[in-house]
């Protein structure tokens, strides 16, 4: 079984507005699913 990394790359919405409210980060904590949820890994096409 593979383990999930501790951090992930994400684009976060920081408020109402346009593209100026999106922030690209590479240090976002990976969320852990609870009962009835799943965690899906998305990888770029090579």
C-alpha positions as CSV (number, residue, x, y, z in Angstrom):
1,X,0.0,0.0,0.0
2,X,1.3,3.5,-0.9
3,X,1.3,6.2,1.7
4,X,0.3,9.8,1.0
5,X,2.8,12.6,1.2
6,X,2.5,15.1,4.0
7,X,2.2,18.2,1.7
8,X,0.8,18.9,-1.8
9,X,0.6,21.5,-4.5
10,X,-2.6,23.5,-4.5
11,X,-4.3,26.7,-5.8
12,X,-6.1,28.4,-3.0
13,X,-9.0,30.8,-3.3
14,X,-8.2,33.6,-0.8
15,X,-11.4,35.7,-1.1
16,X,-14.0,37.0,-3.5
17,X,-12.7,38.4,-6.8
18,X,-10.9,37.4,-9.8
19,X,-7.6,35.7,-10.6
20,X,-5.9,38.1,-8.1
21,X,-7.5,36.0,-5.3
22,X,-5.8,32.7,-6.4
23,X,-2.6,31.7,-4.7
24,X,-0.3,28.9,-5.9
25,X,1.3,27.1,-3.0
26,X,3.5,23.9,-2.8
27,X,3.3,23.4,1.0
28,X,-0.4,22.7,1.7
29,X,-1.0,19.9,4.2
30,X,-2.7,16.8,2.6
31,X,-6.2,16.4,4.0
32,X,-7.0,13.0,5.6
33,X,-10.4,11.6,4.6
34,X,-12.9,10.6,7.3
35,X,-15.6,8.0,7.2
36,X,-17.4,8.0,3.8
37,X,-14.7,10.2,2.1
38,X,-11.8,9.3,-0.3
39,X,-8.5,10.9,-1.1
40,X,-7.6,11.0,-4.8
41,X,-4.1,11.6,-6.1
42,X,-3.9,13.5,-9.4
43,X,-0.7,13.3,-11.3
44,X,0.3,15.2,-14.5
45,X,0.4,13.3,-17.8
46,X,3.9,12.5,-18.8
